[in-house]
Amino acid sequence: MKVHEYQARQLLASGGIPVPPGQVIESFDKAAQAYREVTSQAGTDLAVIKAQVHAGGRGKAGFVKLVRSADDAAEAAKFMLTNKMVSVQTGPDGLDVRKILIAAGVDIEKEYYLAVTTDRASRTDVLIASAEGGVEIETVAKNNPDAIIKERLHPLEGLRPFQARRVAFQLGFTGKQVGQAVKVMLNLAKLYRSTDASIAEINPLIITPASDAHPDGQVLAIDAKFNFDDNALFRQKAIAEMFDPMEENPAEIRAKKFDLSYIALDGNIGCLVNGAGLAMSTMDIIKLHGGEPANFLDVGGSADEEAVTEAFRIILSDSRVQGVLVNIFGGIMRCDVIAKAIANAAKEVGFAVPLVVRLEGTNVDAARDILESARADIPTLQTATDLTDAAIKVTAAVKAA
């Protein structure tokens, strides 16, 4: 589960990590007042206006702006709330912006990257840090891998103070900056564990220039990202309440209600498969034979007839779908359940597009009898002997349609 930047900043503040003051608005006519309150609180005239969407590339898309007046704040907020944001992560259709963060701007002496996540290779949680902050960590990893510091967390004690101090010195912190940076690292690691996060990221973590109040500068988090383990939300009620359904694909939300794993893609061949690995293989072989998968949809092994019928409704509700491939290797999932769902979907929704079905495994003979009986309701139905045959048939049927 993802949360917005403003929610991530709230989590950081609750965990004892300093962030500049900010306010969230949903109407541009509130921008001027929010600007005045935020800048007055911070003692500056500089503010940053940020669109709150679950996608990156906001700055390059023009949806992060620095302003120095209430009028400019209102103008920037109006632009963002009345235009779709199109970036490398949104696709050409872009995203609607419904919320704006107005935060106090700060002068920056140096930027750093800091995150806690799980390292699959070592099977441990790890602190990741870099003195090259403010850019995508993937770019740093590709261009200068030596600039990335990794510190494994103890499985019981988490990040220990001596580890945080070591990282702080490696990053180049000096004087009182070291103590501030160590506190941020320790608190971020605690926050990661206590919220069942899958990643807790600060990018950038900054040092402000020296001032009378802070002779060594101040360490602040000015942008943050948190993702959370969906499987742990039952014990993270406060985190679960941060979920913003307006930022998710409606079809994916429908699928979650039936415990279906569904991800919308850009192609035109809908896929209904049992098992994530088989689903990936199905999409690959569709692509191999010249087709484009429209979705990843794994019904798993425990879905009942109602859930599978809903899966067909979701697939067929996508106007881009011009054909459907069903690929079931029945183990825990019974083939006859899938066949009955196909028959139900034919009656309730109708298959106006080509439907190719490949079934093998538990109760496959009964399933084939059900499909044969349903042919009158599904004139577009074709059966396949194996996955290659199915992929060839569905791509050919879509091209011929």
C-alpha positions, 0 to 999 in steps of 0.5 A: 500500500502506498501513501502520499508524501504529506502522509509520509511526512506526518509519519516522520514527524510522529517518529521524531524526525524533523520536517519543515511545516506544511499543509494539505489543501484540496481547493486552490482558493485555500492556497494563499492562506495556507502559504501565509500560515506555513511561511509565517510558522517557518519564518521564511517567504519561500514555499514549495507547492507539490502535487500529491499523486502516487507517481514520480517525475513531478518536478520534470512535469511541472507539478513541483513549484517554488513560490515566494508569494501568496498569489504565486502559491494560488496560481501554482495550486490552480494549475496543478488542480486543473491539469492532469500530471503527465510524467514518465511514471503516469503514462500518456493519459496522466493523473488527476491531482486532487490534493496539494502540499504547501510546505515551507521552503528551506535553504539547502547546503547538502542533500543525502539519500536515506532509506530502510527496506528489505534486502532480498539477497541477504534476507535482512532489513538494511539501511541504505544511504548515499551522499548523492541525494535528491536524485533517483537511487537507481541512477546512483546505483547504475552510475556510481555504485560505490556511492551507496552505503548499506548497513544490515539491521540486527534481526532483533535489535534493529539498527544499532547506534554504532552502525548509525554513527558509522554511516553518518561519518561515511556520509561526511557529517561533522560536528553536531550534524552527526548526532542529528543524522544518527537520530534520524537513522535510528528513528527511521529504522524504528518507524520502518519496523513499527509500521510494517513498512516495505520501504521507508525512504527520505530523499532528500535528507538535507543539511541547511546552511549554518545559522545563529540558531544552528551553527552546524546546520540543521538536518531535515527530511524534506521529501519522503516515501513509504510503502506498506505490506498489505498483509500486515494492514490488519494490525496497522489500523492507522496506516490502513486509514491512510489508503486513498482509493482515488489513487488506485485503478477502480478495477484493482480495488474491485479485484482486492475485494475478491482476493484476486491479484489484478494489475491493469496493463496497456495491451488488448488481450485479457488474461485469467490465470491461476498462479503468479508464475504461470500468469507471467509465463502467459503474458510472455508467450502472448507477447512472443506470438505478437500480442499485448497482454491487457492485465495480470490476473491471478485467481490463485487456488482458493477463489470460488465461482463467484470470485472467478466470475467477478474476474471475468467482469473485471477483464471485460469491463476494460474497453481495450480488451479485444480477446481473452485467454484463460490458462488454468493448470488445475491443482488446488484450483479446480478446472470445473470452477473456472468452466462454471464461471465462464458459463456464468459470465457468458450469461451475465456479461457476454463474450463479444470478444474471442475467448480461448481456454486452455485447461489442464489438471483437477476435474478437467474432463468435467470442465470440458463438458461444461464448456461444451454445453455452454458453446451456444452462449459463447460463439467466440469460444475456442479451446487449446491443447497447450499454452503455445496453442492458446497464445497462437489462437488468441493473438490470431483471433484478435488480429482477425477481429 
